[in-house]
Amino acid sequence: MKDNRFLQRLLLWLATGMTVFGILMLSIRLLITPMFARIEYRMPAFPDDPFGFTLEDRLRWSEPAIKYLVNSEDISYLQSLTFEDGEPLFNDSELSHMVDVKAVITWMRIVLMILSIFLLGAVILAVRLGWREPIIRAFRRSAWGVIGLIAAILLFVAMSFNQLFTWFHMLFFESGTWQFYTSDTLIRLFPMRFWQDAFIYVGILSLMFAVLILIFARGDKV
């Protein structure tokens, strides 16, 4: 009996934590698409490129950069891209960073798949063991956790996005590998405004998923 209570407690807390991370990862993955860039570039007051990229240029060159992050191609996919004058689209530092970013995103996708399988298994096990109400409470708890976490992130975005952006990169990338000149293609395609809005949209999507959980994860005693 005591073992069952321990198993239940462990399963429910794992489900809670994994759901929080799963929601964040899913929201990030949904934005890694050329469609997001096409929408973002047309947002009011989105900054022009001081070095001459037009909207059409940004649409043209951002698409392969974004697709590379989630396709099965190696870095030659980007390395072969050139401007009309034959100059490479990305320099060596930018290419190296894109390799690093793809590695992080690939691991995120793998972890997201593992979390999804675990959560599906947790639900099936909980239903079979008669833990329907506890697993519902666990999912609702995770939804409130997401709401609290996103509120904190959005507060940081409003107060000091540059610091948040720096912390984020320090967590996943080696120092100096993610900083570029404003004239570099990556900065021209994806200026700070792009990333600030991306953080906000991740927050909005995550909040939407959390609200859906609160709406649909209802039990008789929650």
TIGU-862125 format. One record per residue (C-alpha): z, y, x negated; residue number from 1. Coordinates in steps of 0.001 Angstrom, whole numbers, plus 500000, padded with zeros to 6 digits. Last residue first. Layout:
residues N
<rec><zz>Z</zz><yy>Y</yy><xx>X</xx><k>NUM</k></rec>
...
//
This chain:
residues 222
<rec><zz>491512</zz><yy>519331</yy><xx>510766</xx><k>222</k></rec>
<rec><zz>493046</zz><yy>516803</yy><xx>513173</xx><k>221</k></rec>
<rec><zz>490158</zz><yy>515560</yy><xx>515301</xx><k>220</k></rec>
<rec><zz>487624</zz><yy>516069</yy><xx>512609</xx><k>219</k></rec>
<rec><zz>485123</zz><yy>518713</yy><xx>511728</xx><k>218</k></rec>
<rec><zz>482816</zz><yy>518660</yy><xx>508753</xx><k>217</k></rec>
<rec><zz>479873</zz><yy>520272</yy><xx>510590</xx><k>216</k></rec>
<rec><zz>480932</zz><yy>523905</yy><xx>510751</xx><k>215</k></rec>
<rec><zz>483045</zz><yy>524039</yy><xx>507593</xx><k>214</k></rec>
<rec><zz>480331</zz><yy>522175</yy><xx>505685</xx><k>213</k></rec>
<rec><zz>477690</zz><yy>524593</yy><xx>506965</xx><k>212</k></rec>
<rec><zz>479870</zz><yy>527502</yy><xx>505845</xx><k>211</k></rec>
<rec><zz>480087</zz><yy>526049</yy><xx>502344</xx><k>210</k></rec>
<rec><zz>476318</zz><yy>525520</yy><xx>502173</xx><k>209</k></rec>
<rec><zz>475735</zz><yy>529131</yy><xx>503210</xx><k>208</k></rec>
<rec><zz>478302</zz><yy>530341</yy><xx>500678</xx><k>207</k></rec>
<rec><zz>476491</zz><yy>528441</yy><xx>497949</xx><k>206</k></rec>
<rec><zz>473168</zz><yy>529975</yy><xx>498974</xx><k>205</k></rec>
<rec><zz>474661</zz><yy>533474</yy><xx>498911</xx><k>204</k></rec>
<rec><zz>476324</zz><yy>532949</yy><xx>495546</xx><k>203</k></rec>
<rec><zz>473169</zz><yy>531533</yy><xx>493999</xx><k>202</k></rec>
<rec><zz>471370</zz><yy>534555</yy><xx>495444</xx><k>201</k></rec>
<rec><zz>473846</zz><yy>536930</yy><xx>493795</xx><k>200</k></rec>
<rec><zz>473572</zz><yy>535200</yy><xx>490423</xx><k>199</k></rec>
<rec><zz>469769</zz><yy>535362</yy><xx>490685</xx><k>198</k></rec>
<rec><zz>469985</zz><yy>539080</yy><xx>491566</xx><k>197</k></rec>
<rec><zz>471815</zz><yy>539774</yy><xx>488316</xx><k>196</k></rec>
<rec><zz>469386</zz><yy>537544</yy><xx>486468</xx><k>195</k></rec>
<rec><zz>466291</zz><yy>539446</yy><xx>487619</xx><k>194</k></rec>
<rec><zz>468012</zz><yy>542804</yy><xx>487095</xx><k>193</k></rec>
<rec><zz>468653</zz><yy>541824</yy><xx>483474</xx><k>192</k></rec>
<rec><zz>464933</zz><yy>541552</yy><xx>482782</xx><k>191</k></rec>
<rec><zz>462992</zz><yy>538298</yy><xx>483279</xx><k>190</k></rec>
<rec><zz>459306</zz><yy>538773</yy><xx>482510</xx><k>189</k></rec>
<rec><zz>459716</zz><yy>541590</yy><xx>479977</xx><k>188</k></rec>
<rec><zz>462844</zz><yy>539987</yy><xx>478580</xx><k>187</k></rec>
<rec><zz>461090</zz><yy>536636</yy><xx>478097</xx><k>186</k></rec>
<rec><zz>458014</zz><yy>538327</yy><xx>476634</xx><k>185</k></rec>
<rec><zz>459826</zz><yy>540090</yy><xx>473815</xx><k>184</k></rec>
<rec><zz>459638</zz><yy>543895</yy><xx>473786</xx><k>183</k></rec>
<rec><zz>463258</zz><yy>544252</yy><xx>474931</xx><k>182</k></rec>
<rec><zz>464225</zz><yy>542338</yy><xx>471799</xx><k>181</k></rec>
<rec><zz>465958</zz><yy>538998</yy><xx>472277</xx><k>180</k></rec>
<rec><zz>469391</zz><yy>537396</yy><xx>472522</xx><k>179</k></rec>
<rec><zz>469672</zz><yy>533721</yy><xx>473508</xx><k>178</k></rec>
<rec><zz>469874</zz><yy>531970</yy><xx>470142</xx><k>177</k></rec>
<rec><zz>472325</zz><yy>534420</yy><xx>468586</xx><k>176</k></rec>
<rec><zz>475436</zz><yy>532417</yy><xx>469393</xx><k>175</k></rec>
<rec><zz>474728</zz><yy>528846</yy><xx>470439</xx><k>174</k></rec>
<rec><zz>474054</zz><yy>528230</yy><xx>474105</xx><k>173</k></rec>
<rec><zz>475887</zz><yy>526883</yy><xx>477167</xx><k>172</k></rec>
<rec><zz>479262</zz><yy>528636</yy><xx>477348</xx><k>171</k></rec>
<rec><zz>478199</zz><yy>531655</yy><xx>475287</xx><k>170</k></rec>
<rec><zz>475337</zz><yy>532151</yy><xx>477743</xx><k>169</k></rec>
<rec><zz>477640</zz><yy>532324</yy><xx>480766</xx><k>168</k></rec>
<rec><zz>480136</zz><yy>534530</yy><xx>478945</xx><k>167</k></rec>
<rec><zz>477373</zz><yy>537009</yy><xx>478097</xx><k>166</k></rec>
<rec><zz>476073</zz><yy>537130</yy><xx>481670</xx><k>165</k></rec>
<rec><zz>479616</zz><yy>537697</yy><xx>482949</xx><k>164</k></rec>
<rec><zz>480059</zz><yy>540554</yy><xx>480483</xx><k>163</k></rec>
<rec><zz>476748</zz><yy>542125</yy><xx>481500</xx><k>162</k></rec>
<rec><zz>477619</zz><yy>541683</yy><xx>485181</xx><k>161</k></rec>
<rec><zz>480696</zz><yy>543856</yy><xx>484922</xx><k>160</k></rec>
<rec><zz>482226</zz><yy>545029</yy><xx>488202</xx><k>159</k></rec>
<rec><zz>479728</zz><yy>543959</yy><xx>490877</xx><k>158</k></rec>
<rec><zz>478771</zz><yy>540693</yy><xx>489188</xx><k>157</k></rec>
<rec><zz>482440</zz><yy>540004</yy><xx>488441</xx><k>156</k></rec>
<rec><zz>483265</zz><yy>540431</yy><xx>492135</xx><k>155</k></rec>
<rec><zz>480342</zz><yy>538151</yy><xx>492975</xx><k>154</k></rec>
<rec><zz>481825</zz><yy>535475</yy><xx>490715</xx><k>153</k></rec>
<rec><zz>485303</zz><yy>535794</yy><xx>492265</xx><k>152</k></rec>
<rec><zz>483920</zz><yy>535578</yy><xx>495810</xx><k>151</k></rec>
<rec><zz>481790</zz><yy>532623</yy><xx>494730</xx><k>150</k></rec>
<rec><zz>484886</zz><yy>530763</yy><xx>493510</xx><k>149</k></rec>
<rec><zz>486879</zz><yy>531468</yy><xx>496667</xx><k>148</k></rec>
<rec><zz>484039</zz><yy>530426</yy><xx>498980</xx><k>147</k></rec>
<rec><zz>483363</zz><yy>527319</yy><xx>496896</xx><k>146</k></rec>
<rec><zz>487023</zz><yy>526308</yy><xx>497095</xx><k>145</k></rec>
<rec><zz>486979</zz><yy>526878</yy><xx>500849</xx><k>144</k></rec>
<rec><zz>484046</zz><yy>524473</yy><xx>501096</xx><k>143</k></rec>
<rec><zz>485788</zz><yy>521973</yy><xx>498802</xx><k>142</k></rec>
<rec><zz>488820</zz><yy>521944</yy><xx>501091</xx><k>141</k></rec>
<rec><zz>486534</zz><yy>521341</yy><xx>504055</xx><k>140</k></rec>
<rec><zz>485008</zz><yy>518410</yy><xx>502201</xx><k>139</k></rec>
<rec><zz>488444</zz><yy>516971</yy><xx>501393</xx><k>138</k></rec>
<rec><zz>489635</zz><yy>517485</yy><xx>504962</xx><k>137</k></rec>
<rec><zz>486652</zz><yy>515483</yy><xx>506198</xx><k>136</k></rec>
<rec><zz>487459</zz><yy>512757</yy><xx>503671</xx><k>135</k></rec>
<rec><zz>491046</zz><yy>512638</yy><xx>504961</xx><k>134</k></rec>
<rec><zz>489932</zz><yy>512420</yy><xx>508626</xx><k>133</k></rec>
<rec><zz>487470</zz><yy>509575</yy><xx>508047</xx><k>132</k></rec>
<rec><zz>489768</zz><yy>507481</yy><xx>505904</xx><k>131</k></rec>
<rec><zz>489379</zz><yy>504251</yy><xx>507879</xx><k>130</k></rec>
<rec><zz>488572</zz><yy>502104</yy><xx>504872</xx><k>129</k></rec>
<rec><zz>484929</zz><yy>501658</yy><xx>505876</xx><k>128</k></rec>
<rec><zz>484521</zz><yy>505392</yy><xx>506587</xx><k>127</k></rec>
<rec><zz>486083</zz><yy>506334</yy><xx>503253</xx><k>126</k></rec>
<rec><zz>483875</zz><yy>503883</yy><xx>501365</xx><k>125</k></rec>
<rec><zz>480687</zz><yy>505234</yy><xx>502957</xx><k>124</k></rec>
<rec><zz>481760</zz><yy>508830</yy><xx>502330</xx><k>123</k></rec>
<rec><zz>482696</zz><yy>508111</yy><xx>498725</xx><k>122</k></rec>
<rec><zz>479385</zz><yy>506316</yy><xx>498125</xx><k>121</k></rec>
<rec><zz>477457</zz><yy>509333</yy><xx>499365</xx><k>120</k></rec>
<rec><zz>479639</zz><yy>511558</yy><xx>497215</xx><k>119</k></rec>
<rec><zz>479057</zz><yy>509376</yy><xx>494146</xx><k>118</k></rec>
<rec><zz>475285</zz><yy>509282</yy><xx>494640</xx><k>117</k></rec>
<rec><zz>475133</zz><yy>513051</yy><xx>495077</xx><k>116</k></rec>
<rec><zz>477346</zz><yy>513616</yy><xx>492043</xx><k>115</k></rec>
<rec><zz>475099</zz><yy>511407</yy><xx>489908</xx><k>114</k></rec>
<rec><zz>471978</zz><yy>513269</yy><xx>491084</xx><k>113</k></rec>
<rec><zz>473615</zz><yy>516625</yy><xx>490361</xx><k>112</k></rec>
<rec><zz>474659</zz><yy>515396</yy><xx>486908</xx><k>111</k></rec>
<rec><zz>471060</zz><yy>514433</yy><xx>486114</xx><k>110</k></rec>
<rec><zz>469759</zz><yy>517764</yy><xx>487410</xx><k>109</k></rec>
<rec><zz>472334</zz><yy>519662</yy><xx>485362</xx><k>108</k></rec>
<rec><zz>471423</zz><yy>517647</yy><xx>482271</xx><k>107</k></rec>
<rec><zz>467782</zz><yy>518616</yy><xx>482728</xx><k>106</k></rec>
<rec><zz>468782</zz><yy>522234</yy><xx>483303</xx><k>105</k></rec>
<rec><zz>470736</zz><yy>522357</yy><xx>480055</xx><k>104</k></rec>
<rec><zz>467912</zz><yy>520706</yy><xx>478086</xx><k>103</k></rec>
<rec><zz>465353</zz><yy>523047</yy><xx>479666</xx><k>102</k></rec>
<rec><zz>467420</zz><yy>526047</yy><xx>478590</xx><k>101</k></rec>
<rec><zz>467596</zz><yy>524787</yy><xx>475007</xx><k>100</k></rec>
<rec><zz>463825</zz><yy>524207</yy><xx>474852</xx><k>99</k></rec>
<rec><zz>463318</zz><yy>527676</yy><xx>476349</xx><k>98</k></rec>
<rec><zz>465519</zz><yy>529101</yy><xx>473618</xx><k>97</k></rec>
<rec><zz>463388</zz><yy>527525</yy><xx>470914</xx><k>96</k></rec>
<rec><zz>460239</zz><yy>528897</yy><xx>472530</xx><k>95</k></rec>
<rec><zz>461736</zz><yy>532378</yy><xx>472650</xx><k>94</k></rec>
<rec><zz>462746</zz><yy>532228</yy><xx>469007</xx><k>93</k></rec>
<rec><zz>459294</zz><yy>530964</yy><xx>467980</xx><k>92</k></rec>
<rec><zz>457440</zz><yy>533752</yy><xx>469783</xx><k>91</k></rec>
<rec><zz>456161</zz><yy>533488</yy><xx>473345</xx><k>90</k></rec>
<rec><zz>452780</zz><yy>534529</yy><xx>474761</xx><k>89</k></rec>
<rec><zz>451022</zz><yy>533748</yy><xx>471507</xx><k>88</k></rec>
<rec><zz>448462</zz><yy>536401</yy><xx>470465</xx><k>87</k></rec>
<rec><zz>444843</zz><yy>535461</yy><xx>471243</xx><k>86</k></rec>
<rec><zz>443771</zz><yy>538920</yy><xx>472411</xx><k>85</k></rec>
<rec><zz>443765</zz><yy>537771</yy><xx>476057</xx><k>84</k></rec>
<rec><zz>447384</zz><yy>536686</yy><xx>475734</xx><k>83</k></rec>
<rec><zz>448209</zz><yy>533158</yy><xx>474678</xx><k>82</k></rec>
<rec><zz>449806</zz><yy>530028</yy><xx>476135</xx><k>81</k></rec>
<rec><zz>449666</zz><yy>526922</yy><xx>473933</xx><k>80</k></rec>
<rec><zz>453352</zz><yy>527084</yy><xx>472998</xx><k>79</k></rec>
<rec><zz>454361</zz><yy>527026</yy><xx>476648</xx><k>78</k></rec>
<rec><zz>453170</zz><yy>523499</yy><xx>477467</xx><k>77</k></rec>
<rec><zz>453575</zz><yy>522664</yy><xx>473759</xx><k>76</k></rec>
<rec><zz>457309</zz><yy>522792</yy><xx>474494</xx><k>75</k></rec>
<rec><zz>457255</zz><yy>519323</yy><xx>476048</xx><k>74</k></rec>
<rec><zz>456083</zz><yy>518588</yy><xx>479591</xx><k>73</k></rec>
<rec><zz>458072</zz><yy>516610</yy><xx>482174</xx><k>72</k></rec>
<rec><zz>458511</zz><yy>519464</yy><xx>484654</xx><k>71</k></rec>
<rec><zz>461682</zz><yy>521307</yy><xx>485618</xx><k>70</k></rec>
<rec><zz>462047</zz><yy>524051</yy><xx>483004</xx><k>69</k></rec>
<rec><zz>458320</zz><yy>524187</yy><xx>482294</xx><k>68</k></rec>
<rec><zz>457670</zz><yy>525309</yy><xx>485882</xx><k>67</k></rec>
<rec><zz>459650</zz><yy>528494</yy><xx>485289</xx><k>66</k></rec>
<rec><zz>457754</zz><yy>529546</yy><xx>482171</xx><k>65</k></rec>
<rec><zz>454445</zz><yy>528399</yy><xx>483706</xx><k>64</k></rec>
<rec><zz>455024</zz><yy>530699</yy><xx>486725</xx><k>63</k></rec>
<rec><zz>456441</zz><yy>533696</yy><xx>484851</xx><k>62</k></rec>
<rec><zz>453118</zz><yy>534374</yy><xx>483112</xx><k>61</k></rec>
<rec><zz>450841</zz><yy>534951</yy><xx>486094</xx><k>60</k></rec>
<rec><zz>453365</zz><yy>536602</yy><xx>488401</xx><k>59</k></rec>
<rec><zz>454473</zz><yy>538923</yy><xx>485608</xx><k>58</k></rec>
<rec><zz>450902</zz><yy>539832</yy><xx>484770</xx><k>57</k></rec>
<rec><zz>450075</zz><yy>540444</yy><xx>488439</xx><k>56</k></rec>
<rec><zz>453063</zz><yy>542741</yy><xx>488799</xx><k>55</k></rec>
<rec><zz>451816</zz><yy>544643</yy><xx>485750</xx><k>54</k></rec>
<rec><zz>453153</zz><yy>544078</yy><xx>482253</xx><k>53</k></rec>
<rec><zz>452839</zz><yy>547308</yy><xx>480252</xx><k>52</k></rec>
<rec><zz>455561</zz><yy>547661</yy><xx>477656</xx><k>51</k></rec>
<rec><zz>458009</zz><yy>549537</yy><xx>479912</xx><k>50</k></rec>
<rec><zz>457955</zz><yy>546607</yy><xx>482371</xx><k>49</k></rec>
<rec><zz>458739</zz><yy>548019</yy><xx>485787</xx><k>48</k></rec>
<rec><zz>462245</zz><yy>547661</yy><xx>487151</xx><k>47</k></rec>
<rec><zz>462807</zz><yy>546127</yy><xx>490608</xx><k>46</k></rec>
<rec><zz>463496</zz><yy>549193</yy><xx>492756</xx><k>45</k></rec>
<rec><zz>462844</zz><yy>547370</yy><xx>496032</xx><k>44</k></rec>
<rec><zz>462239</zz><yy>543621</yy><xx>495631</xx><k>43</k></rec>
<rec><zz>458646</zz><yy>542603</yy><xx>494935</xx><k>42</k></rec>
<rec><zz>459379</zz><yy>541002</yy><xx>491570</xx><k>41</k></rec>
<rec><zz>462187</zz><yy>539008</yy><xx>493192</xx><k>40</k></rec>
<rec><zz>460026</zz><yy>537372</yy><xx>495849</xx><k>39</k></rec>
<rec><zz>457396</zz><yy>536099</yy><xx>493422</xx><k>38</k></rec>
<rec><zz>460139</zz><yy>535119</yy><xx>490976</xx><k>37</k></rec>
<rec><zz>461901</zz><yy>533038</yy><xx>493649</xx><k>36</k></rec>
<rec><zz>458617</zz><yy>531384</yy><xx>494597</xx><k>35</k></rec>
<rec><zz>458020</zz><yy>530397</yy><xx>490974</xx><k>34</k></rec>
<rec><zz>460891</zz><yy>527904</yy><xx>491359</xx><k>33</k></rec>
<rec><zz>464255</zz><yy>527432</yy><xx>489727</xx><k>32</k></rec>
<rec><zz>466088</zz><yy>529046</yy><xx>492650</xx><k>31</k></rec>
<rec><zz>466748</zz><yy>525788</yy><xx>494516</xx><k>30</k></rec>
<rec><zz>468184</zz><yy>524269</yy><xx>491348</xx><k>29</k></rec>
<rec><zz>470855</zz><yy>526959</yy><xx>491104</xx><k>28</k></rec>
<rec><zz>471971</zz><yy>526372</yy><xx>494692</xx><k>27</k></rec>
<rec><zz>472074</zz><yy>522616</yy><xx>494110</xx><k>26</k></rec>
<rec><zz>474173</zz><yy>523090</yy><xx>490989</xx><k>25</k></rec>
<rec><zz>476692</zz><yy>525310</yy><xx>492776</xx><k>24</k></rec>
<rec><zz>476944</zz><yy>522948</yy><xx>495747</xx><k>23</k></rec>
<rec><zz>477377</zz><yy>519934</yy><xx>493480</xx><k>22</k></rec>
<rec><zz>480121</zz><yy>521641</yy><xx>491493</xx><k>21</k></rec>
<rec><zz>482165</zz><yy>522269</yy><xx>494624</xx><k>20</k></rec>
<rec><zz>481337</zz><yy>518835</yy><xx>496045</xx><k>19</k></rec>
<rec><zz>482427</zz><yy>517173</yy><xx>492817</xx><k>18</k></rec>
<rec><zz>485826</zz><yy>518838</yy><xx>492965</xx><k>17</k></rec>
<rec><zz>486548</zz><yy>517850</yy><xx>496558</xx><k>16</k></rec>
<rec><zz>485130</zz><yy>514351</yy><xx>496260</xx><k>15</k></rec>
<rec><zz>487199</zz><yy>513739</yy><xx>493151</xx><k>14</k></rec>
<rec><zz>490260</zz><yy>514988</yy><xx>495009</xx><k>13</k></rec>
<rec><zz>489518</zz><yy>512666</yy><xx>497912</xx><k>12</k></rec>
<rec><zz>488851</zz><yy>509597</yy><xx>495797</xx><k>11</k></rec>
<rec><zz>492009</zz><yy>510049</yy><xx>493732</xx><k>10</k></rec>
<rec><zz>494209</zz><yy>510550</yy><xx>496796</xx><k>9</k></rec>
<rec><zz>492702</zz><yy>507541</yy><xx>498560</xx><k>8</k></rec>
<rec><zz>493019</zz><yy>505335</yy><xx>495507</xx><k>7</k></rec>
<rec><zz>496648</zz><yy>506404</yy><xx>495032</xx><k>6</k></rec>
<rec><zz>497421</zz><yy>505767</yy><xx>498697</xx><k>5</k></rec>
<rec><zz>495735</zz><yy>502362</yy><xx>498518</xx><k>4</k></rec>
<rec><zz>497701</zz><yy>501441</yy><xx>495403</xx><k>3</k></rec>
<rec><zz>500951</zz><yy>502339</yy><xx>497181</xx><k>2</k></rec>
<rec><zz>500000</zz><yy>500000</yy><xx>500000</xx><k>1</k></rec>
//
